[in-house]
Amino acid sequence: MKASVKFILALTVAALLMLAFRALAFTLYVVNGDGLAPELQGGDRVLVNRWSYGLRTGSRDGLFRYGRICRSDVERGDIVAFDSPVDSVGGVFVCRCGALPGDTIRVNGDLILVPGLSTCADENYYWMESIGSGNAIDSRFFGLVPESSIIGRVCMVVYGHDDTKPFYTGYRKGRMM
């Protein structure tokens, strides 16, 4: 084989492996807003483990039956990435899981109480909350989040970047790995 064909083949295999790794194992998302400050700040790039609650199979829109391979439960307090459960607001959100299926949820202004005494949430629906600013978009805005919308658990901050500054100068030194 010619050297150029070997190079193109190696590059193609590397690209396919990278895409498979990104689609099946870990994905990088940008945190918008300071709803989870100081733990996560706007502009942080976080790594999400897609296997943390089991690999999603099927689709939410009903084309294929939804399921999870090696399913495990979401725990209260986990920081979770999930697809928007409403059509009016699109994108991926990063919030803390505040209530599990079966918990009682009471919103008192900005304070959310989760005593866990009686059933309020349906099975496989979760209450996601932001703990920072009062105008954050969380379950107070779009309601309970179905398990089928959950992508995975945030496992680490890769780096932080102030998006109001240029690409090469906006890195936050204290927010690397």
PAVODO-103042 format. One record per atom (N, C-alpha, C): atom name; chain; x, y, z; residue number from 1; residue in one letter. Coordinates in Angstrom, 2 decimals. Layout:
- vogu_pati_u_v_w_rose_voro
- CA_A_X_Y_Z_NUM_a
...
REM end
This chain:
- vogu_pati_u_v_w_rose_voro
- N_A_0.83_-1.18_0.00_1_m
- CA_A_0.00_0.00_0.00_1_m
- C_A_0.87_1.24_0.00_1_m
- N_A_0.38_2.26_-0.64_2_k
- CA_A_1.10_3.52_-0.65_2_k
- C_A_0.98_4.19_0.72_2_k
- N_A_1.95_5.01_1.03_3_a
- CA_A_1.98_5.70_2.32_3_a
- C_A_0.79_6.63_2.48_3_a
- N_A_0.35_7.28_1.41_4_s
- CA_A_-0.78_8.20_1.51_4_s
- C_A_-2.08_7.44_1.80_4_s
- N_A_-2.26_6.26_1.25_5_v
- CA_A_-3.46_5.46_1.50_5_v
- C_A_-3.45_4.98_2.96_5_v
- N_A_-2.29_4.56_3.47_6_k
- CA_A_-2.18_4.14_4.86_6_k
- C_A_-2.50_5.30_5.81_6_k
- N_A_-2.01_6.47_5.46_7_f
- CA_A_-2.27_7.65_6.29_7_f
- C_A_-3.76_7.97_6.32_7_f
- N_A_-4.41_7.96_5.18_8_i
- CA_A_-5.85_8.26_5.10_8_i
- C_A_-6.65_7.20_5.85_8_i
- N_A_-6.28_5.94_5.71_9_l
- CA_A_-6.96_4.86_6.42_9_l
- C_A_-6.81_5.01_7.93_9_l
- N_A_-5.60_5.32_8.40_10_a
- CA_A_-5.36_5.50_9.82_10_a
- C_A_-6.14_6.70_10.36_10_a
- N_A_-6.18_7.78_9.59_11_l
- CA_A_-6.93_8.97_9.99_11_l
- C_A_-8.43_8.68_10.06_11_l
- N_A_-8.94_7.93_9.11_12_t
- CA_A_-10.36_7.57_9.09_12_t
- C_A_-10.72_6.69_10.28_12_t
- N_A_-9.90_5.69_10.57_13_v
- CA_A_-10.15_4.82_11.72_13_v
- C_A_-10.10_5.62_13.02_13_v
- N_A_-9.14_6.51_13.15_14_a
- CA_A_-9.04_7.34_14.36_14_a
- C_A_-10.28_8.23_14.52_14_a
- N_A_-10.76_8.81_13.43_15_a
- CA_A_-11.95_9.66_13.48_15_a
- C_A_-13.18_8.84_13.87_15_a
- N_A_-13.33_7.66_13.32_16_l
- CA_A_-14.47_6.81_13.66_16_l
- C_A_-14.43_6.36_15.13_16_l
- N_A_-13.26_6.02_15.62_17_l
- CA_A_-13.12_5.65_17.03_17_l
- C_A_-13.44_6.82_17.94_17_l
- N_A_-13.00_8.01_17.56_18_m
- CA_A_-13.29_9.20_18.37_18_m
- C_A_-14.80_9.48_18.39_18_m
- N_A_-15.46_9.37_17.25_19_l
- CA_A_-16.90_9.59_17.20_19_l
- C_A_-17.65_8.55_18.01_19_l
- N_A_-17.24_7.29_17.93_20_a
- CA_A_-17.88_6.24_18.72_20_a
- C_A_-17.68_6.48_20.21_20_a
- N_A_-16.48_6.89_20.62_21_f
- CA_A_-16.19_7.18_22.01_21_f
- C_A_-17.06_8.32_22.51_21_f
- N_A_-17.17_9.36_21.69_22_r
- CA_A_-17.98_10.53_22.07_22_r
- C_A_-19.46_10.18_22.16_22_r
- N_A_-19.95_9.37_21.22_23_a
- CA_A_-21.37_9.03_21.21_23_a
- C_A_-21.75_8.03_22.29_23_a
- N_A_-20.83_7.15_22.66_24_l
- CA_A_-21.18_6.08_23.57_24_l
- C_A_-20.65_6.23_24.99_24_l
- N_A_-19.57_6.95_25.18_25_a
- CA_A_-18.94_6.97_26.50_25_a
- C_A_-19.00_8.34_27.19_25_a
- N_A_-18.35_9.34_26.65_26_f
- CA_A_-18.26_10.65_27.28_26_f
- C_A_-18.57_11.75_26.26_26_f
- N_A_-19.16_12.83_26.74_27_t
- CA_A_-19.46_13.98_25.89_27_t
- C_A_-19.12_15.25_26.66_27_t
- N_A_-18.66_16.26_25.94_28_l
- CA_A_-18.31_17.54_26.52_28_l
- C_A_-19.45_18.53_26.28_28_l
- N_A_-19.91_19.18_27.35_29_y
- CA_A_-20.97_20.19_27.24_29_y
- C_A_-20.50_21.48_27.90_29_y
- N_A_-21.11_22.59_27.48_30_v
- CA_A_-20.81_23.91_28.04_30_v
- C_A_-21.92_24.27_29.02_30_v
- N_A_-21.54_24.74_30.22_31_v
- CA_A_-22.50_25.19_31.22_31_v
- C_A_-22.86_26.63_30.89_31_v
- N_A_-24.15_26.89_30.74_32_n
- CA_A_-24.63_28.26_30.50_32_n
- C_A_-25.29_28.77_31.77_32_n
- N_A_-24.83_29.87_32.26_33_g
- CA_A_-25.41_30.45_33.47_33_g
- C_A_-24.71_29.98_34.72_33_g
- N_A_-25.06_30.61_35.83_34_d
- CA_A_-24.43_30.32_37.12_34_d
- C_A_-25.40_29.67_38.10_34_d
- N_A_-26.31_28.84_37.60_35_g
- CA_A_-27.30_28.19_38.45_35_g
- C_A_-26.71_27.22_39.45_35_g
- N_A_-25.51_26.69_39.20_36_l
- CA_A_-24.87_25.76_40.13_36_l
- C_A_-23.58_26.33_40.71_36_l
- N_A_-23.44_27.67_40.67_37_a
- CA_A_-22.24_28.30_41.22_37_a
- C_A_-22.20_28.08_42.72_37_a
- N_A_-21.04_27.93_43.32_38_p
- CA_A_-19.69_28.05_42.77_38_p
- C_A_-19.14_26.76_42.18_38_p
- N_A_-19.88_25.65_42.34_39_e
- CA_A_-19.37_24.37_41.84_39_e
- C_A_-19.18_24.37_40.32_39_e
- N_A_-20.18_24.85_39.61_40_l
- CA_A_-20.10_25.00_38.15_40_l
- C_A_-20.44_26.44_37.80_40_l
- N_A_-19.64_27.04_36.93_41_q
- CA_A_-19.85_28.42_36.54_41_q
- C_A_-20.13_28.49_35.05_41_q
- N_A_-20.79_29.55_34.62_42_g
- CA_A_-21.05_29.75_33.21_42_g
- C_A_-19.76_29.74_32.42_42_g
- N_A_-19.73_28.98_31.33_43_g
- CA_A_-18.53_28.87_30.51_43_g
- C_A_-17.70_27.65_30.82_43_g
- N_A_-18.01_26.93_31.91_44_d
- CA_A_-17.28_25.70_32.21_44_d
- C_A_-17.61_24.64_31.17_44_d
- N_A_-16.59_23.90_30.76_45_r
- CA_A_-16.78_22.76_29.87_45_r
- C_A_-16.72_21.52_30.75_45_r
- N_A_-17.83_20.78_30.81_46_v
- CA_A_-17.91_19.63_31.70_46_v
- C_A_-17.96_18.34_30.90_46_v
- N_A_-17.38_17.29_31.46_47_l
- CA_A_-17.38_15.98_30.84_47_l
- C_A_-18.52_15.17_31.45_47_l
- N_A_-19.38_14.63_30.59_48_v
- CA_A_-20.55_13.88_31.03_48_v
- C_A_-20.35_12.41_30.69_48_v
- N_A_-20.50_11.56_31.69_49_n
- CA_A_-20.39_10.12_31.52_49_n
- C_A_-21.75_9.58_31.06_49_n
- N_A_-21.84_9.17_29.80_50_r
- CA_A_-23.09_8.68_29.23_50_r
- C_A_-23.47_7.30_29.76_50_r
- N_A_-22.54_6.56_30.39_51_w
- CA_A_-22.81_5.23_30.93_51_w
- C_A_-23.21_5.28_32.39_51_w
- N_A_-23.19_6.44_33.04_52_s
- CA_A_-23.40_6.50_34.49_52_s
- C_A_-24.76_5.96_34.92_52_s
- N_A_-25.80_6.14_34.12_53_y
- CA_A_-27.12_5.61_34.45_53_y
- C_A_-27.55_4.53_33.46_53_y
- N_A_-26.61_4.06_32.68_54_g
- CA_A_-26.91_3.08_31.65_54_g
- C_A_-26.98_3.76_30.29_54_g
- N_A_-26.55_3.06_29.27_55_l
- CA_A_-26.55_3.62_27.92_55_l
- C_A_-27.97_3.67_27.37_55_l
- N_A_-28.40_4.86_26.93_56_r
- CA_A_-29.74_5.01_26.37_56_r
- C_A_-29.85_4.31_25.03_56_r
- N_A_-30.92_3.60_24.84_57_t
- CA_A_-31.23_2.98_23.55_57_t
- C_A_-32.60_3.45_23.11_57_t
- N_A_-32.86_3.40_21.83_58_g
- CA_A_-34.15_3.85_21.33_58_g
- C_A_-34.20_5.36_21.26_58_g
- N_A_-35.40_5.91_21.22_59_s
- CA_A_-35.56_7.35_21.12_59_s
- C_A_-36.74_7.80_21.96_59_s
- N_A_-36.74_9.09_22.31_60_r
- CA_A_-37.83_9.65_23.12_60_r
- C_A_-39.07_9.91_22.30_60_r
- N_A_-38.94_10.07_20.98_61_d
- CA_A_-40.09_10.42_20.16_61_d
- C_A_-40.89_9.22_19.69_61_d
- N_A_-40.53_8.02_20.13_62_g
- CA_A_-41.34_6.86_19.86_62_g
- C_A_-40.99_6.07_18.61_62_g
- N_A_-39.96_6.47_17.86_63_l
- CA_A_-39.59_5.71_16.68_63_l
- C_A_-39.07_4.33_17.07_63_l
- N_A_-38.27_4.27_18.13_64_f
- CA_A_-37.76_3.02_18.67_64_f
- C_A_-38.09_3.00_20.16_64_f
- N_A_-38.22_1.85_20.72_65_r
- CA_A_-38.56_1.72_22.13_65_r
- C_A_-37.40_2.18_23.00_65_r
- N_A_-37.70_3.06_23.97_66_y
- CA_A_-36.69_3.58_24.88_66_y
- C_A_-36.28_2.50_25.88_66_y
- N_A_-35.00_2.47_26.21_67_g
- CA_A_-34.49_1.56_27.23_67_g
- C_A_-33.09_1.99_27.63_67_g
- N_A_-32.52_1.28_28.59_68_r
- CA_A_-31.14_1.53_29.03_68_r
- C_A_-30.44_0.19_29.22_68_r
- N_A_-29.21_0.14_28.76_69_i
- CA_A_-28.37_-1.03_28.96_69_i
- C_A_-27.57_-0.80_30.24_69_i
- N_A_-27.55_-1.77_31.13_70_c
- CA_A_-26.85_-1.67_32.43_70_c
- C_A_-27.39_-0.50_33.24_70_c
- N_A_-28.69_-0.42_33.41_71_r
- CA_A_-29.35_0.69_34.08_71_r
- C_A_-28.97_0.79_35.55_71_r
- N_A_-28.75_2.02_36.01_72_s
- CA_A_-28.59_2.31_37.44_72_s
- C_A_-29.37_3.57_37.75_72_s
- N_A_-29.69_3.78_39.01_73_d
- CA_A_-30.58_4.86_39.41_73_d
- C_A_-29.84_6.19_39.57_73_d
- N_A_-30.58_7.26_39.31_74_v
- CA_A_-30.10_8.61_39.59_74_v
- C_A_-30.23_8.81_41.09_74_v
- N_A_-29.22_9.40_41.71_75_e
- CA_A_-29.22_9.66_43.15_75_e
- C_A_-29.52_11.14_43.40_75_e
- N_A_-30.15_11.41_44.52_76_r
- CA_A_-30.40_12.81_44.91_76_r
- C_A_-29.06_13.50_45.12_76_r
- N_A_-28.89_14.68_44.53_77_g
- CA_A_-27.65_15.44_44.65_77_g
- C_A_-26.72_15.27_43.46_77_g
- N_A_-26.98_14.29_42.59_78_d
- CA_A_-26.15_14.12_41.39_78_d
- C_A_-26.31_15.33_40.48_78_d
- N_A_-25.21_15.76_39.87_79_i
- CA_A_-25.28_16.81_38.85_79_i
- C_A_-25.42_16.09_37.52_79_i
- N_A_-26.52_16.39_36.83_80_v
- CA_A_-26.96_15.61_35.69_80_v
- C_A_-27.10_16.49_34.45_80_v
- N_A_-26.71_15.95_33.30_81_a
- CA_A_-26.97_16.60_32.01_81_a
- C_A_-28.19_15.91_31.40_81_a
- N_A_-29.11_16.71_30.85_82_f
- CA_A_-30.31_16.14_30.27_82_f
- C_A_-30.82_17.01_29.12_82_f
- N_A_-31.52_16.36_28.19_83_d
- CA_A_-32.15_17.09_27.09_83_d
- C_A_-33.36_17.83_27.63_83_d
- N_A_-33.67_18.97_27.02_84_s
- CA_A_-34.82_19.75_27.45_84_s
- C_A_-36.10_18.92_27.33_84_s
- N_A_-36.89_18.85_28.40_85_p
- CA_A_-38.12_18.06_28.33_85_p
- C_A_-39.29_18.80_27.68_85_p
- N_A_-39.11_20.07_27.35_86_v
- CA_A_-40.19_20.85_26.71_86_v
- C_A_-39.72_21.35_25.35_86_v
- N_A_-40.66_21.52_24.45_87_d
- CA_A_-40.32_21.96_23.10_87_d
- C_A_-39.99_23.44_23.02_87_d
- N_A_-40.50_24.24_23.96_88_s
- CA_A_-40.31_25.69_23.88_88_s
- C_A_-38.87_26.11_24.16_88_s
- N_A_-38.14_25.30_24.91_89_v
- CA_A_-36.74_25.60_25.22_89_v
- C_A_-35.92_24.38_24.82_89_v
- N_A_-35.03_24.56_23.85_90_g
- CA_A_-34.23_23.43_23.38_90_g
- C_A_-32.86_23.42_24.01_90_g
- N_A_-32.14_22.34_23.78_91_g
- CA_A_-30.76_22.26_24.23_91_g
- C_A_-30.56_21.27_25.35_91_g
- N_A_-29.36_21.28_25.89_92_v
- CA_A_-28.97_20.39_26.98_92_v
- C_A_-28.80_21.24_28.24_92_v
- N_A_-29.35_20.76_29.35_93_f
- CA_A_-29.27_21.46_30.62_93_f
- C_A_-28.41_20.67_31.59_93_f
- N_A_-27.77_21.38_32.51_94_v
- CA_A_-26.99_20.77_33.57_94_v
- C_A_-27.57_21.28_34.89_94_v
- N_A_-28.15_20.37_35.68_95_c
- CA_A_-28.77_20.73_36.95_95_c
- C_A_-28.48_19.65_37.99_95_c
- N_A_-28.79_19.97_39.23_96_r
- CA_A_-28.65_19.01_40.33_96_r
- C_A_-29.99_18.30_40.52_96_r
- N_A_-29.96_16.99_40.73_97_c
- CA_A_-31.18_16.22_40.98_97_c
- C_A_-31.63_16.51_42.41_97_c
- N_A_-32.79_17.13_42.55_98_g
- CA_A_-33.28_17.53_43.86_98_g
- C_A_-34.29_16.58_44.45_98_g
- N_A_-35.00_15.83_43.61_99_a
- CA_A_-36.00_14.90_44.12_99_a
- C_A_-36.10_13.70_43.19_99_a
- N_A_-36.33_12.56_43.81_100_l
- CA_A_-36.44_11.29_43.09_100_l
- C_A_-37.89_10.88_42.97_100_l
- N_A_-38.19_9.90_42.13_101_p
- CA_A_-39.57_9.41_42.07_101_p
- C_A_-40.06_8.98_43.45_101_p
- N_A_-41.25_9.43_43.82_102_g
- CA_A_-41.81_9.11_45.13_102_g
- C_A_-41.62_10.20_46.17_102_g
- N_A_-40.78_11.20_45.90_103_d
- CA_A_-40.57_12.30_46.85_103_d
- C_A_-41.70_13.31_46.75_103_d
- N_A_-41.96_13.99_47.86_104_t
- CA_A_-42.90_15.10_47.87_104_t
- C_A_-42.12_16.38_47.60_104_t
- N_A_-42.65_17.20_46.72_105_i
- CA_A_-41.97_18.43_46.34_105_i
- C_A_-42.86_19.60_46.71_105_i
- N_A_-42.30_20.57_47.43_106_r
- CA_A_-43.04_21.77_47.77_106_r
- C_A_-42.15_22.96_47.48_106_r
- N_A_-42.60_23.84_46.61_107_v
- CA_A_-41.84_25.03_46.26_107_v
- C_A_-42.39_26.19_47.08_107_v
- N_A_-41.52_26.81_47.87_108_n
- CA_A_-41.89_27.93_48.72_108_n
- C_A_-41.01_29.10_48.33_108_n
- N_A_-41.44_29.88_47.33_109_g
- CA_A_-40.61_30.95_46.80_109_g
- C_A_-39.43_30.34_46.07_109_g
- N_A_-38.22_30.69_46.48_110_d
- CA_A_-37.02_30.09_45.89_110_d
- C_A_-36.57_28.85_46.64_110_d
- N_A_-37.18_28.58_47.79_111_l
- CA_A_-36.80_27.43_48.60_111_l
- C_A_-37.58_26.20_48.15_111_l
- N_A_-36.89_25.08_47.92_112_i
- CA_A_-37.54_23.84_47.52_112_i
- C_A_-37.36_22.83_48.64_112_i
- N_A_-38.46_22.31_49.14_113_l
- CA_A_-38.41_21.35_50.23_113_l
- C_A_-38.75_19.97_49.68_113_l
- N_A_-37.95_18.97_50.05_114_v
- CA_A_-38.16_17.60_49.58_114_v
- C_A_-38.17_16.68_50.79_114_v
- N_A_-39.30_16.59_51.50_115_p
- CA_A_-39.32_15.74_52.69_115_p
- C_A_-39.28_14.25_52.39_115_p
- N_A_-39.84_13.80_51.26_116_g
- CA_A_-39.81_12.39_50.91_116_g
- C_A_-40.79_11.54_51.69_116_g
- N_A_-41.92_12.12_52.11_117_l
- CA_A_-42.87_11.38_52.92_117_l
- C_A_-43.95_10.68_52.11_117_l
- N_A_-44.37_11.26_51.01_118_s
- CA_A_-45.41_10.63_50.22_118_s
- C_A_-45.12_10.81_48.74_118_s
- N_A_-45.83_10.07_47.92_119_t
- CA_A_-45.56_10.06_46.49_119_t
- C_A_-46.12_11.30_45.82_119_t
- N_A_-45.27_11.99_45.09_120_c
- CA_A_-45.69_13.14_44.29_120_c
- C_A_-45.26_12.94_42.86_120_c
- N_A_-44.02_12.57_42.65_121_a
- CA_A_-43.50_12.39_41.31_121_a
- C_A_-43.85_11.00_40.79_121_a
- N_A_-44.16_10.93_39.50_122_d
- CA_A_-44.42_9.64_38.88_122_d
- C_A_-43.14_8.83_38.79_122_d
- N_A_-43.28_7.54_38.53_123_e
- CA_A_-42.11_6.68_38.37_123_e
- C_A_-41.28_7.16_37.19_123_e
- N_A_-39.97_7.18_37.37_124_n
- CA_A_-39.00_7.57_36.35_124_n
- C_A_-39.07_9.04_35.96_124_n
- N_A_-39.53_9.91_36.87_125_y
- CA_A_-39.49_11.35_36.67_125_y
- C_A_-38.72_11.97_37.82_125_y
- N_A_-37.93_13.00_37.51_126_y
- CA_A_-37.02_13.60_38.50_126_y
- C_A_-37.20_15.11_38.53_126_y
- N_A_-36.97_15.69_39.71_127_w
- CA_A_-37.00_17.14_39.89_127_w
- C_A_-35.57_17.64_39.82_127_w
- N_A_-35.27_18.48_38.83_128_m
- CA_A_-33.93_19.04_38.64_128_m
- C_A_-33.95_20.50_39.06_128_m
- N_A_-32.93_20.89_39.82_129_e
- CA_A_-32.92_22.26_40.33_129_e
- C_A_-31.55_22.90_40.20_129_e
- N_A_-31.61_24.22_40.08_130_s
- CA_A_-30.42_25.05_40.15_130_s
- C_A_-30.40_25.67_41.52_130_s
- N_A_-29.22_25.84_42.08_131_i
- CA_A_-29.14_26.35_43.45_131_i
- C_A_-28.69_27.79_43.51_131_i
- N_A_-28.34_28.37_42.35_132_g
- CA_A_-27.80_29.73_42.32_132_g
- C_A_-28.87_30.77_42.10_132_g
- N_A_-28.78_31.43_40.97_133_s
- CA_A_-29.62_32.59_40.68_133_s
- C_A_-31.10_32.21_40.65_133_s
- N_A_-31.95_33.17_41.03_134_g
- CA_A_-33.38_32.94_41.10_134_g
- C_A_-34.07_32.78_39.75_134_g
- N_A_-33.42_33.19_38.66_135_n
- CA_A_-34.07_33.10_37.35_135_n
- C_A_-33.52_31.95_36.52_135_n
- N_A_-32.93_30.95_37.17_136_a
- CA_A_-32.38_29.81_36.44_136_a
- C_A_-33.52_28.97_35.87_136_a
- N_A_-33.25_28.33_34.75_137_i
- CA_A_-34.24_27.45_34.14_137_i
- C_A_-34.02_26.06_34.70_137_i
- N_A_-34.98_25.58_35.49_138_d
- CA_A_-34.90_24.26_36.07_138_d
- C_A_-36.32_23.70_36.15_138_d
- N_A_-36.58_22.74_37.03_139_s
- CA_A_-37.89_22.12_37.10_139_s
- C_A_-38.99_23.07_37.55_139_s
- N_A_-38.63_24.20_38.16_140_r
- CA_A_-39.65_25.21_38.46_140_r
- C_A_-40.21_25.80_37.18_140_r
- N_A_-39.43_25.74_36.10_141_f
- CA_A_-39.83_26.28_34.80_141_f
- C_A_-40.49_25.21_33.93_141_f
- N_A_-39.85_24.04_33.80_142_f
- CA_A_-40.37_23.05_32.84_142_f
- C_A_-40.91_21.78_33.49_142_f
- N_A_-41.00_21.70_34.80_143_g
- CA_A_-41.62_20.56_35.46_143_g
- C_A_-40.66_19.39_35.63_143_g
- N_A_-41.24_18.23_35.89_144_l
- CA_A_-40.46_17.02_36.13_144_l
- C_A_-39.77_16.57_34.85_144_l
- N_A_-38.58_15.99_35.01_145_v
- CA_A_-37.77_15.54_33.87_145_v
- C_A_-37.87_14.02_33.78_145_v
- N_A_-38.31_13.49_32.63_146_p
- CA_A_-38.38_12.04_32.50_146_p
- C_A_-36.98_11.42_32.40_146_p
- N_A_-36.87_10.18_32.85_147_e
- CA_A_-35.58_9.49_32.79_147_e
- C_A_-35.07_9.39_31.36_147_e
- N_A_-35.96_9.31_30.40_148_s
- CA_A_-35.54_9.18_28.99_148_s
- C_A_-34.80_10.42_28.50_148_s
- N_A_-34.94_11.56_29.19_149_s
- CA_A_-34.24_12.79_28.80_149_s
- C_A_-32.84_12.87_29.40_149_s
- N_A_-32.55_12.08_30.41_150_i
- CA_A_-31.27_12.17_31.11_150_i
- C_A_-30.17_11.56_30.26_150_i
- N_A_-29.11_12.34_30.04_151_i
- CA_A_-27.97_11.90_29.25_151_i
- C_A_-26.97_11.18_30.14_151_i
- N_A_-26.60_11.78_31.26_152_g
- CA_A_-25.64_11.16_32.16_152_g
- C_A_-25.20_12.10_33.27_152_g
- N_A_-24.28_11.62_34.10_153_r
- CA_A_-23.78_12.36_35.24_153_r
- C_A_-22.55_13.18_34.84_153_r
- N_A_-22.48_14.40_35.32_154_v
- CA_A_-21.30_15.23_35.12_154_v
- C_A_-20.20_14.68_36.00_154_v
- N_A_-19.05_14.32_35.39_155_c
- CA_A_-17.99_13.71_36.19_155_c
- C_A_-16.85_14.67_36.49_155_c
- N_A_-16.64_15.70_35.68_156_m
- CA_A_-15.57_16.65_35.99_156_m
- C_A_-15.67_17.91_35.13_156_m
- N_A_-15.06_18.98_35.63_157_v
- CA_A_-14.90_20.20_34.85_157_v
- C_A_-13.59_20.06_34.09_157_v
- N_A_-13.64_20.09_32.77_158_v
- CA_A_-12.44_19.96_31.97_158_v
- C_A_-11.67_21.27_31.99_158_v
- N_A_-12.36_22.37_31.70_159_y
- CA_A_-11.77_23.69_31.82_159_y
- C_A_-12.86_24.73_31.85_159_y
- N_A_-12.53_25.90_32.38_160_g
- CA_A_-13.45_27.01_32.43_160_g
- C_A_-12.99_28.11_31.50_160_g
- N_A_-13.95_28.76_30.86_161_h
- CA_A_-13.63_29.82_29.92_161_h
- C_A_-14.66_30.92_30.06_161_h
- N_A_-14.20_32.16_30.16_162_d
- CA_A_-15.08_33.32_30.19_162_d
- C_A_-15.44_33.64_28.74_162_d
- N_A_-16.66_33.33_28.35_163_d
- CA_A_-17.06_33.47_26.94_163_d
- C_A_-17.23_34.91_26.49_163_d
- N_A_-17.11_35.88_27.42_164_t
- CA_A_-17.16_37.28_27.01_164_t
- C_A_-15.80_37.77_26.53_164_t
- N_A_-14.76_36.96_26.76_165_k
- CA_A_-13.40_37.31_26.34_165_k
- C_A_-13.00_36.49_25.12_165_k
- N_A_-11.96_36.92_24.40_166_p
- CA_A_-11.51_36.14_23.24_166_p
- C_A_-11.08_34.73_23.62_166_p
- N_A_-11.11_33.84_22.65_167_f
- CA_A_-10.83_32.43_22.86_167_f
- C_A_-9.50_32.19_23.55_167_f
- N_A_-8.48_32.90_23.15_168_y
- CA_A_-7.13_32.64_23.65_168_y
- C_A_-6.82_33.31_24.98_168_y
- N_A_-7.70_34.19_25.49_169_t
- CA_A_-7.41_34.87_26.77_169_t
- C_A_-8.43_34.60_27.86_169_t
- N_A_-9.52_33.96_27.56_170_g
- CA_A_-10.60_33.84_28.54_170_g
- C_A_-10.55_32.63_29.44_170_g
- N_A_-9.45_31.89_29.48_171_y
- CA_A_-9.38_30.69_30.31_171_y
- C_A_-9.24_31.05_31.78_171_y
- N_A_-9.97_30.33_32.63_172_r
- CA_A_-9.87_30.53_34.07_172_r
- C_A_-8.84_29.56_34.63_172_r
- N_A_-7.79_30.09_35.21_173_k
- CA_A_-6.69_29.24_35.68_173_k
- C_A_-7.10_28.24_36.76_173_k
- N_A_-8.01_28.61_37.63_174_g
- CA_A_-8.44_27.73_38.70_174_g
- C_A_-9.48_26.70_38.28_174_g
- N_A_-9.89_26.70_37.02_175_r
- CA_A_-10.97_25.82_36.57_175_r
- C_A_-10.47_24.79_35.56_175_r
- N_A_-9.24_24.36_35.67_176_m
- CA_A_-8.70_23.34_34.76_176_m
- C_A_-8.68_21.99_35.45_176_m
- N_A_-9.36_21.01_34.89_177_m
- CA_A_-9.42_19.62_35.38_177_m
- C_A_-9.74_19.59_36.85_177_m
REM end
